[in-house]
């Protein structure tokens, strides 16, 4: 699952056929009433948390 999140994080800038980024499309799906939408929201929150942790570690490494 972590590998899937990392792969999704790398491609979040790609545009879908609707002209939205993947993150924007996932956000719309997460806010919908579709089955599994809450799972999409949780995955996005987990991705945001991992990105924040990585940024914090990068800033610690740069400070040394």
TINUKOL-660837 format. One record per residue (C-alpha): x, y, z negated; residue number from 1. Coordinates in nm, 2 decimals. Example, Ala and Ser with C-alpha at 12.3 -4.5 7.8 and 13.67 -1.06 7.14 Angstrom:
// TINUKOL-660837
{u->1.23 v->-0.45 w->-0.78 lovex->1}
{u->1.37 v->-0.11 w->-0.71 lovex->2}
***
This chain:
// TINUKOL-660837
{u->0.00 v->0.00 w->0.00 lovex->1}
{u->0.28 v->0.24 w->-0.08 lovex->2}
{u->0.43 v->0.17 w->0.26 lovex->3}
{u->0.10 v->0.26 w->0.42 lovex->4}
{u->0.08 v->0.59 w->0.23 lovex->5}
{u->0.44 v->0.68 w->0.33 lovex->6}
{u->0.36 v->0.60 w->0.69 lovex->7}
{u->0.05 v->0.82 w->0.67 lovex->8}
{u->0.25 v->1.10 w->0.51 lovex->9}
{u->0.49 v->1.10 w->0.80 lovex->10}
{u->0.22 v->1.14 w->1.06 lovex->11}
{u->-0.01 v->1.39 w->0.89 lovex->12}
{u->0.09 v->1.66 w->1.13 lovex->13}
{u->-0.04 v->1.47 w->1.44 lovex->14}
{u->-0.36 v->1.59 w->1.60 lovex->15}
{u->-0.65 v->1.37 w->1.65 lovex->16}
{u->-0.88 v->1.38 w->1.96 lovex->17}
{u->-1.10 v->1.63 w->1.78 lovex->18}
{u->-0.81 v->1.88 w->1.75 lovex->19}
{u->-0.79 v->1.83 w->1.37 lovex->20}
{u->-0.48 v->1.70 w->1.19 lovex->21}
{u->-0.51 v->1.35 w->1.04 lovex->22}
{u->-0.53 v->1.50 w->0.70 lovex->23}
{u->-0.82 v->1.73 w->0.80 lovex->24}
{u->-1.00 v->1.43 w->0.95 lovex->25}
{u->-0.94 v->1.22 w->0.64 lovex->26}
{u->-1.06 v->1.50 w->0.42 lovex->27}
{u->-1.39 v->1.52 w->0.61 lovex->28}
{u->-1.43 v->1.14 w->0.58 lovex->29}
{u->-1.34 v->1.16 w->0.21 lovex->30}
{u->-1.61 v->1.41 w->0.15 lovex->31}
{u->-1.88 v->1.21 w->0.33 lovex->32}
{u->-2.12 v->0.96 w->0.20 lovex->33}
{u->-1.96 v->0.68 w->0.40 lovex->34}
{u->-1.88 v->0.35 w->0.23 lovex->35}
{u->-1.51 v->0.37 w->0.12 lovex->36}
{u->-1.50 v->0.75 w->0.12 lovex->37}
{u->-1.40 v->0.76 w->-0.24 lovex->38}
{u->-1.10 v->0.54 w->-0.15 lovex->39}
{u->-0.99 v->0.79 w->0.11 lovex->40}
{u->-1.00 v->1.07 w->-0.15 lovex->41}
{u->-0.80 v->0.86 w->-0.40 lovex->42}
{u->-0.54 v->0.78 w->-0.13 lovex->43}
{u->-0.51 v->1.14 w->-0.04 lovex->44}
{u->-0.47 v->1.23 w->-0.41 lovex->45}
{u->-0.21 v->0.96 w->-0.45 lovex->46}
{u->-0.02 v->1.10 w->-0.14 lovex->47}
{u->-0.03 v->1.45 w->-0.29 lovex->48}
{u->0.10 v->1.33 w->-0.62 lovex->49}
{u->0.39 v->1.14 w->-0.45 lovex->50}
{u->0.47 v->1.44 w->-0.24 lovex->51}
{u->0.48 v->1.66 w->-0.55 lovex->52}
{u->0.71 v->1.41 w->-0.73 lovex->53}
{u->0.94 v->1.39 w->-0.44 lovex->54}
{u->0.96 v->1.77 w->-0.42 lovex->55}
{u->1.04 v->1.79 w->-0.80 lovex->56}
{u->1.31 v->1.53 w->-0.76 lovex->57}
{u->1.46 v->1.72 w->-0.46 lovex->58}
{u->1.46 v->2.04 w->-0.66 lovex->59}
{u->1.64 v->1.87 w->-0.95 lovex->60}
{u->1.90 v->1.73 w->-0.72 lovex->61}
{u->1.96 v->2.07 w->-0.56 lovex->62}
{u->2.00 v->2.23 w->-0.90 lovex->63}
{u->2.29 v->2.00 w->-0.99 lovex->64}
***
